[in-house]
Amino acid sequence: MAVGWENIVGETSANLSLLNRQLSDNGKKIRCVITNAYGNVTSDEVNLNVNIALQITLQPIAQIVDDGNVANFSVTATGLTPISYQWYRNGSPIVGQTSNTLNLTSPYSYNGSNIYCEVSNSITSIQTDTVSLTVNAILTITTQPLPQTVDDGSDAIFTIAASGTPNITYQWQRNGIDIVGENATTLTLTSPYSYDGSTIRCAINNPLYPSTPLYSNSVALNVTAIPLYFTTQPLTQNKHDAEDLTLSVAVAGTYSSSVNYQWYKGVTPVGTNSNTFTIGNIKNADAASYHCVASDGITPDATSNNAVIMVYHWVEKTSNTAQNINKIFALDTSNSFAVCDNSIFLKSTNGGDTWAASTLPVVGNYSGVHFTSANEGWVCGYFNNLGVNVPIILKTINGGSTWVQQTVTLDPTWLFGYRPNDIAFYDSNNGWFGGITNYGDDAIFKTTDGGATWVNITFFFPESLYFFYTINDIVPISATEALFYGQEVDGHSSFIGFSLNGNAITYLPYNGDAGTKQVSVVGSDLYYTTGLDLIGYSSNLGVNRTFLDFSSSGATTGIFFTDAITGHSSTSLGEVFRHFEVFDNFEPQEFDNGGDVTTWISMASSTHGFISGFGGKIFKYQL
């Protein structure tokens, strides 16, 4: 063998192994000369290429860093390129880390790891030294809580912010003592007066941080007391005589748990130390302005709004007549009418505050009045002509300025004539009047043309024990049907009642109970006077009847209900009772008629109506 062309000593076999070649051998040419007895031959020439060996010239270094900083590792290698890198943690490749540098951001999860890099080229692979990574946990308060001054009732809010190695926990403290359940970065104290003057701080913990807890600044909380104030004010109310009045208040404030209350009627102290003030069975004398003063002994006293209390009660009005008023009719809250002895007619157009008196054109005794509007109405009565009662029916279409007498034809067998007691209309055309003949058979008169013609419908109460009966009150139901109530007379007071639909009469059973002067019908509920110290009641318009005792020894004279529960009743002793709230609850109302007899009650609503009586007396229900 020869190199360049020198023989390589000792290399005389068919194979050549060149060991420990140096970079200086790179590029040399090699050939082989083959010789035998017949001669020699030379092989082709080949080049000797000597590559640089793969080696690490700079090893990675162990790292100690704080969490939040970057841990940097690097390696330097030489050799045949390209050279590739793969970093390992505890023997497992770190995904994506294939450069000669390894940068670990916020590296706490790598704390205690062993790091090395595997370096490779197309010829071989080698591994760096294994080095350690130590990461120190950190904990830092970046936002401190601030001192607070708030009003009680407002929220006191403290906030802290911290950074560092997870997981950070928070515990707020008051005067160095943990506030139970307050473990967030924000502390919100609602209605915080109990914390007034406290020192607030937050203890921050991290089990990895060697110096925990880390305390925030201690800051002061000052809370200003809220003076008492009313959250519920006493309410202005309109009450009815005999009702109960209740006024209530509620207060709030820093010291609202310990409050004294003083109620005032005007400037006069009333009531007890309570947030509720009650007057049972209120009277008009109780009508006033009421307020409450609340005191906690620390903050200024609080005074409530005024609650103006007004009481519906009976007030006597001037009627401009001294005649007995036999019946009164409240059409609405403006227009009312009444008929009196000696042919006197009364009218009010201002809600009954003043009354105008006039004389009806036919002299007689009038006992019935009904209006369908402010202009259209009727009155009924009679005069006696030589022992015969002659009925009078008058109609007006101008509110009583003028009247027209309507024709009534009597049965010629009625020797003593006919005496109307009441008249009622369903509308401008359909109406009835009824009374007494004083001679056995009785009759109802019906019109369908506004009174231009009246038709006699004779009836005889089938279970009657006596000859004489009178119709005292008529209640229209429809254009064709009305209810009639009255009593047997001739010294007796037995109830009679029936319905008349067209000419068909349906009688109520005779129960031997007392008779009636006035009835009040609301739906199927019937209340009626009895002439006794009792009130009659029926839930089916009189078919079945019972008595209600309303604690009076006087005979009932008038009654009127505006709904099934609310109504008034008067007695012969000058008393007035109001029924309200629950069934069979009658309470006496203030009423002073000088001992005169009351005759009739008429209500346009539960808050507006009248009681009439002898001596021209009219009482209005008003505030």
C-alpha positions in Angstrom: 0.0 0.0 0.0 1.1 3.5 -0.6 -0.1 6.9 0.5 0.7 9.8 -1.8 2.5 7.6 -3.1 4.2 6.2 -0.1 3.9 2.7 1.1 2.0 2.3 4.4 4.4 0.2 6.4 3.0 -3.2 7.3 -0.3 -2.8 5.4 0.1 -5.8 2.9 -3.3 -7.4 3.2 -6.4 -6.9 1.2 -8.0 -4.8 4.0 -6.7 -1.4 5.3 -7.7 -0.1 8.7 -6.5 3.4 9.6 -6.9 4.0 13.3 -6.7 7.2 15.3 -6.8 9.4 12.2 -6.1 13.1 12.8 -7.6 16.2 11.1 -4.2 16.4 9.3 -5.1 13.2 7.4 -8.1 14.8 5.9 -7.9 14.8 2.0 -5.2 12.3 1.5 -5.5 9.9 -1.4 -5.2 6.1 -1.0 -4.7 3.3 -3.6 -3.5 -0.3 -3.5 -0.9 -2.0 -5.8 -1.5 -5.7 -6.3 1.6 -7.8 -7.3 2.2 -11.5 -8.3 4.7 -13.5 -10.4 3.4 -12.1 -13.5 3.4 -8.5 -12.6 1.3 -5.8 -10.7 -1.9 -3.8 -11.1 -3.0 -0.5 -9.3 -6.5 0.1 -7.9 -8.5 3.3 -8.2 -7.7 6.2 -6.0 -10.0 7.1 -3.0 -10.0 10.2 -0.8 -9.7 10.0 3.0 -12.2 12.3 4.8 -11.7 12.8 8.5 -14.9 14.3 10.3 -14.9 16.5 13.5 -16.1 14.4 16.5 -19.4 15.5 18.3 -18.6 17.0 21.7 -20.1 19.3 24.3 -18.0 22.4 24.9 -20.3 24.2 27.4 -22.4 22.2 30.0 -25.7 23.5 31.5 -25.4 25.0 35.0 -27.7 24.3 38.0 -30.2 27.1 38.7 -31.7 28.7 41.8 -34.4 31.3 41.0 -37.4 33.0 42.5 -40.8 32.0 41.2 -41.9 34.5 38.7 -38.5 34.9 37.2 -37.1 32.8 34.3 -34.9 29.8 34.8 -32.4 29.7 31.9 -30.3 26.6 30.9 -28.0 26.4 27.8 -25.6 24.0 26.1 -22.9 24.4 23.5 -21.8 21.5 21.3 -19.4 21.0 18.3 -19.3 18.3 15.7 -20.7 17.4 12.3 -23.8 19.5 11.7 -26.7 19.7 11.8 -26.8 19.2 15.5 -30.2 18.7 17.3 -31.2 19.2 21.0 -33.9 17.8 23.3 -34.2 18.9 26.9 -35.3 16.5 29.6 -36.8 16.8 33.0 -36.4 13.9 35.4 -35.7 11.7 32.4 -38.8 12.8 30.4 -38.6 15.0 27.3 -39.9 18.5 27.8 -42.3 18.9 24.9 -41.2 21.6 22.4 -37.9 22.4 24.0 -35.5 21.5 21.1 -33.1 24.4 21.0 -29.7 24.7 22.7 -31.4 26.9 25.4 -34.2 26.1 27.8 -36.2 29.1 29.3 -38.8 28.3 32.0 -41.2 31.1 32.9 -42.9 31.1 36.4 -41.1 27.8 37.0 -42.4 26.8 40.4 -43.9 23.6 39.0 -40.2 22.6 38.0 -38.9 23.1 41.5 -36.6 20.2 42.5 -36.3 18.8 38.9 -33.2 17.4 37.3 -32.5 18.9 33.9 -30.3 17.7 31.1 -30.1 17.9 27.3 -29.5 15.2 24.7 -27.3 16.5 21.8 -27.4 14.5 18.5 -26.1 14.6 14.9 -26.2 12.1 12.1 -23.4 10.2 13.6 -24.0 10.0 17.3 -25.8 11.3 20.4 -24.4 12.5 23.6 -26.0 13.7 26.9 -25.0 16.8 28.9 -24.5 16.8 32.6 -27.6 16.6 34.7 -28.2 19.7 36.8 -30.8 20.7 39.4 -33.4 23.5 39.3 -34.4 25.1 42.6 -37.4 27.6 42.6 -38.1 29.8 45.6 -41.8 30.5 46.3 -42.7 34.3 46.4 -45.6 36.3 48.0 -46.1 40.0 47.5 -49.0 42.4 48.4 -49.5 44.6 45.3 -52.5 46.6 46.6 -53.0 47.5 50.2 -56.4 48.0 51.8 -57.4 51.7 52.6 -58.9 53.2 55.7 -62.7 53.7 55.5 -65.2 56.3 56.9 -68.8 55.4 56.1 -72.3 56.0 57.4 -74.0 53.2 59.1 -76.3 51.5 56.6 -73.7 52.0 53.8 -71.2 49.3 52.9 -67.6 49.5 54.1 -65.5 47.9 51.4 -61.8 46.8 51.8 -59.8 45.4 48.9 -56.4 43.7 48.7 -54.4 42.4 45.8 -51.4 40.0 46.0 -49.2 38.1 43.6 -46.9 35.1 44.1 -46.7 31.4 43.9 -50.1 29.6 43.9 -52.2 29.0 45.9 -52.7 32.2 47.8 -55.4 32.3 50.5 -56.9 35.3 52.4 -58.2 35.8 55.9 -59.6 39.2 56.9 -59.2 40.2 60.5 -60.7 42.7 62.9 -58.4 43.8 65.7 -56.2 40.8 64.9 -59.1 38.3 65.2 -60.3 36.4 62.1 -63.6 37.5 60.7 -65.4 34.2 60.0 -66.1 33.4 56.4 -64.3 36.5 55.0 -61.8 34.8 52.7 -62.0 36.7 49.5 -59.9 39.6 48.1 -62.7 42.0 49.0 -64.2 42.5 52.5 -67.7 44.0 52.4 -69.3 45.0 55.7 -73.0 45.8 55.5 -74.6 48.0 58.2 -71.2 48.1 59.8 -71.8 50.1 62.9 -70.7 47.3 65.2 -67.3 47.6 63.5 -66.9 51.3 64.3 -63.4 52.0 65.6 -62.0 48.6 64.5 -58.7 48.0 62.9 -58.9 45.9 59.7 -56.2 43.9 58.0 -55.8 40.9 55.8 -53.6 37.8 56.5 -52.3 36.3 53.2 -51.1 32.7 53.3 -49.2 30.5 50.9 -48.1 27.1 52.3 -45.0 27.2 50.0 -43.9 30.6 51.2 -41.7 30.2 54.3 -42.7 33.4 56.0 -46.5 33.2 55.9 -48.9 34.7 56.9 -48.0 38.0 55.3 -50.1 40.8 56.8 -51.4 43.8 55.0 -51.4 47.2 56.4 -53.8 47.7 59.4 -56.3 50.3 58.5 -59.0 52.0 60.5 -62.8 51.8 60.0 -64.9 54.6 61.3 -68.7 54.3 61.1 -71.0 57.3 61.6 -74.3 56.4 63.4 -77.5 56.9 61.5 -80.1 58.8 63.4 -83.6 57.3 63.7 -85.8 57.7 60.7 -89.2 56.3 59.8 -89.5 53.6 57.2 -93.3 53.3 57.7 -95.3 56.4 58.2 -98.7 56.5 59.9 -101.4 56.7 57.2 -104.1 59.4 56.8 -107.4 57.6 57.0 -111.1 58.2 56.7 -112.9 56.0 59.3 -116.5 55.4 60.1 -118.0 56.2 63.5 -117.8 52.9 65.5 -114.9 51.5 63.6 -111.5 50.8 65.1 -108.5 52.9 64.2 -105.0 51.6 64.1 -101.9 53.7 63.3 -98.5 52.0 62.9 -95.0 53.2 62.3 -91.6 51.5 61.7 -88.2 53.0 62.2 -84.6 52.3 61.2 -81.3 53.6 62.3 -78.2 52.6 64.2 -80.0 52.2 67.5 -83.4 51.2 66.2 -83.4 48.1 68.3 -84.1 50.1 71.4 -86.7 52.8 70.8 -89.3 54.7 72.8 -92.4 55.8 71.0 -94.8 58.7 72.0 -97.9 59.3 70.0 -99.6 62.7 69.8 -103.1 63.9 69.0 -102.2 67.4 67.8 -99.9 68.4 70.6 -101.4 66.2 73.3 -99.6 63.0 74.2 -101.7 59.9 73.8 -101.2 56.2 73.7 -98.5 53.9 75.1 -94.9 53.3 74.3 -95.6 51.3 71.2 -95.1 51.6 67.5 -98.9 51.0 67.1 -101.6 53.3 68.3 -105.2 52.1 68.4 -108.6 53.7 69.1 -111.5 51.3 69.5 -115.0 52.4 68.4 -113.8 55.7 67.1 -116.0 58.8 67.3 -115.9 62.1 65.6 -114.2 63.7 68.7 -111.3 61.4 67.8 -110.9 63.1 64.4 -107.6 64.9 64.5 -104.0 65.0 63.2 -101.8 62.3 64.8 -98.1 61.8 64.7 -95.4 59.8 66.5 -92.0 60.8 68.0 -89.4 58.0 68.2 -86.4 58.3 70.5 -83.3 56.1 71.0 -81.7 58.3 73.6 -78.5 58.8 71.6 -79.3 60.3 68.2 -81.8 63.1 67.6 -85.5 62.2 68.0 -87.5 61.4 64.8 -90.9 62.8 64.2 -93.3 61.0 61.8 -95.6 62.6 59.2 -99.0 63.7 60.4 -101.8 61.2 59.8 -105.0 63.1 59.4 -107.9 61.1 60.7 -111.4 62.0 59.7 -114.6 60.2 60.8 -117.8 59.7 58.9 -120.5 60.6 61.3 -124.1 61.9 61.5 -124.5 65.7 61.2 -127.8 67.5 61.5 -128.7 69.7 58.5 -131.2 72.5 58.3 -134.2 71.3 56.3 -136.2 74.6 56.2 -139.3 72.9 57.6 -140.6 71.8 60.9 -142.9 69.2 59.4 -142.4 65.5 60.0 -140.3 64.0 57.2 -141.9 60.8 56.2 -139.5 59.5 53.6 -136.1 60.6 52.2 -134.5 59.5 48.9 -130.8 59.8 48.1 -130.5 59.6 44.3 -126.7 60.2 44.2 -124.1 62.2 46.2 -125.5 65.5 44.8 -129.3 65.1 44.5 -131.7 64.1 47.3 -135.4 64.5 47.9 -137.9 64.1 50.8 -141.6 64.3 51.4 -143.2 65.6 54.6 -146.4 66.2 56.3 -148.6 69.1 55.1 -147.6 68.6 51.5 -144.0 69.8 52.0 -141.4 68.7 49.4 -137.7 69.0 50.1 -134.8 69.0 47.6 -131.0 69.3 47.8 -128.6 69.6 44.9 -125.4 70.0 46.9 -125.1 66.7 48.6 -127.6 67.5 51.4 -125.8 70.4 52.9 -128.7 72.7 52.2 -132.4 72.0 51.5 -135.1 73.9 49.6 -138.7 73.5 50.8 -141.7 73.8 48.5 -145.4 73.0 48.7 -146.8 70.2 46.5 -149.7 71.3 44.4 -152.2 68.8 45.9 -152.7 69.0 49.6 -152.3 65.7 51.3 -150.3 63.4 53.4 -147.2 62.2 51.5 -145.2 59.1 52.4 -143.4 58.0 49.2 -140.8 59.6 46.9 -138.6 58.1 44.1 -136.5 59.8 41.4 -134.8 58.1 38.4 -132.7 61.2 37.6 -132.1 64.7 39.0 -135.2 65.9 37.0 -137.6 63.0 36.8 -139.4 61.7 39.9 -142.6 60.8 41.6 -144.2 61.3 45.0 -147.2 59.4 46.5 -149.7 60.2 49.2 -153.4 60.6 49.9 -156.0 63.0 51.2 -159.2 62.1 53.0 -162.5 63.1 51.4 -165.5 62.4 53.6 -163.9 59.3 55.1 -162.6 58.0 51.8 -158.8 58.0 51.1 -158.0 59.4 47.7 -154.5 58.4 46.4 -152.2 61.1 45.0 -149.5 60.4 42.5 -147.5 63.4 41.3 -144.7 63.4 38.7 -142.1 66.0 37.9 -139.7 66.2 35.0 -137.9 69.3 36.2 -136.6 68.3 39.6 -139.8 69.3 41.4 -140.2 72.8 40.1 -143.6 71.8 38.7 -145.7 68.7 39.2 -148.4 66.9 37.2 -151.0 64.7 39.0 -151.4 61.2 37.5 -154.7 59.4 37.3 -155.4 56.4 39.5 -158.6 54.5 39.1 -159.7 52.6 42.2 -162.0 49.6 42.5 -165.4 51.0 43.3 -165.9 48.3 46.0 -163.1 49.8 48.1 -165.4 51.8 50.3 -162.6 53.5 52.2 -160.5 54.2 49.1 -156.7 53.6 49.0 -153.8 55.0 50.9 -150.4 54.7 49.1 -147.3 54.2 51.3 -144.4 53.8 48.9 -143.6 54.3 45.2 -140.6 52.9 43.3 -139.4 52.8 39.7 -137.0 50.5 37.9 -136.6 53.0 35.1 -138.4 56.0 33.6 -141.3 53.8 32.4 -141.7 50.9 34.9 -142.8 51.5 38.4 -145.1 50.4 41.3 -146.8 51.9 44.2 -148.5 50.1 47.1 -150.3 50.8 50.4 -153.5 49.8 52.1 -157.2 49.7 51.4 -158.3 49.3 55.0 -160.9 46.8 53.8 -159.6 43.3 53.4 -158.4 42.9 49.8 -155.2 44.8 49.0 -153.7 46.0 45.7 -150.5 47.0 44.0 -150.5 49.5 41.1 -148.2 49.0 38.2 -147.2 51.4 35.3 -145.2 50.7 32.2 -145.5 54.2 30.7 -144.0 56.4 33.4 -147.3 56.7 35.3 -149.5 57.9 32.5 -151.7 54.8 33.3 -151.7 52.7 36.4 -153.1 49.1 36.5 -154.5 47.6 39.7 -153.2 44.1 40.7 -155.3 42.8 43.6 -153.8 40.4 46.1 -154.8 38.7 49.3 -152.1 37.3 51.6 -153.1 33.6 51.8 -151.9 32.9 55.3 -153.2 36.1 56.8 -154.9 36.1 60.2 -156.2 39.6 59.9 -158.0 41.7 57.4 -155.7 44.7 57.0 -152.2 44.8 55.6 -150.0 47.5 54.2 -147.2 47.6 51.7 -144.4 49.8 53.3 -141.4 49.3 51.0 -141.0 48.3 47.3 -137.8 47.0 45.7 -137.7 46.9 41.9 -135.8 43.9 40.5 -136.3 44.4 36.8 -138.7 46.2 34.5 -141.3 43.5 35.2 -140.5 42.3 38.7 -140.5 43.9 42.1 -140.4 42.8 45.7 -143.0 44.0 48.2 -142.7 44.0 52.0 -145.0 45.2 54.7 -147.0 44.1 57.6 -150.5 43.2 58.9 -152.0 46.0 60.7 -155.0 46.5 63.0 -152.8 46.3 66.0 -150.6 43.5 64.7 -147.2 43.4 63.2 -146.9 40.2 61.2 -144.4 40.2 58.3 -145.8 39.9 54.8 -143.8 39.7 51.7 -144.2 38.7 48.1 -142.7 39.1 44.6 -144.7 40.4 41.7 -143.5 39.4 38.2 -146.0 40.9 35.7 -149.3 39.8 37.3 -147.9 36.7 38.9 -147.6 36.9 42.7 -145.3 34.6 44.7 -145.9 34.9 48.5 -143.3 34.4 51.2 -144.2 31.9 53.9 -146.0 33.3 56.9 -143.8 32.6 59.9 -145.7 34.7 62.5 -142.7 37.0 62.8 -142.8 40.8 63.1 -143.8 43.2 60.3 -141.6 45.7 58.5 -141.5 49.4 57.7 -138.3 49.6 55.7 -136.3 46.9 54.0 -132.9 46.9 52.3 -132.0 44.3 49.6 -128.5 43.6 48.4 -128.4 40.7 46.1 -130.2 37.9 47.9 -129.6 39.4 51.4 -132.6 41.1 53.0 -132.4 43.2 56.1 -135.7 44.7 57.5 -137.0 46.7 60.4 -139.4 44.8 62.7 -141.0 47.3 65.0 -139.3 45.4 67.7 -135.9 45.6 69.3 -134.6 43.2 66.6 -133.5 43.4 63.0 -134.9 40.9 60.5 -132.6 39.1 58.2 -132.9 36.7 55.3 -130.3 35.3 52.9 -132.9 34.4 50.3 -135.1 37.6 50.1 -137.4 36.6 52.9 -138.2 33.0 52.2 -136.4 32.0 55.4 -136.0 34.7 58.1 -134.3 35.1 61.4 -133.7 37.9 63.9 -130.5 39.8 64.7 -130.2 41.3 68.2 -128.3 44.6 68.1 -128.3 45.5 71.8 -131.0 48.1 71.8 -134.4 48.2 73.6 -135.8 50.5 70.9 -137.9 49.4 68.0 -136.1 49.5 64.6 -137.4 52.3 62.5 -135.1 52.5 59.5 -132.5 50.3 57.7 -130.3 50.6 54.7 -127.4 48.4 53.4 -125.0 49.4 50.7 -123.5 45.9 50.4 -124.2 42.6 52.1 -122.2 43.6 55.2 -122.2 47.4 55.4 -125.3 49.2 56.5 -127.1 51.4 59.1 -130.2 50.9 61.3 -132.1 53.4 63.4 -134.4 52.9 66.4 -137.3 54.6 68.1 -134.9 55.7 70.9 -133.0 58.0 68.6 -130.1 55.5 68.2 -128.2 54.6 65.1 -126.2 51.4 64.6 -123.7 50.5 61.9 -123.2 47.0 60.7 -119.8 46.3 59.2 -116.8 44.0 58.9 -118.5 40.7 59.8 -122.1 39.4 59.8 -124.2 40.4 62.8 -121.8 43.0 64.0 -123.8 46.1 65.0 -121.9 49.0 66.7 -123.7 52.2 68.0 -122.8 55.4 66.4 -123.0 58.9 67.8 -126.4 60.4 67.0 -128.4 63.1 68.7 -131.8 63.9 67.3 -133.2 65.3 70.5 -135.4 62.3 71.1 -137.5 62.8 68.0 -138.6 59.8 66.0 -136.5 58.8 63.0 -138.5 57.7 60.0 -136.3 56.5 57.1 -132.7 55.9 56.0 -131.4 56.4 52.4 -127.8 55.9 51.4 -126.3 56.8 48.0 -123.1 55.0 49.0 -121.5 53.7 52.1 -120.2 57.2 52.8 -123.1 59.4 51.8 -126.7 59.2 53.0 -129.4 60.6 55.2 -131.7 59.8 58.1 -135.0 61.6 58.3 -137.2 62.2 61.2 -140.0 64.1 62.9 -139.8 67.8 63.3 -138.1 68.4 59.9 -134.9 66.8 61.0 -132.4 65.5 58.5 -129.0 64.0 59.4 -126.3 63.6 56.8 -123.6 61.0 57.0 -120.4 62.8 56.2 -116.8 63.5 57.2 
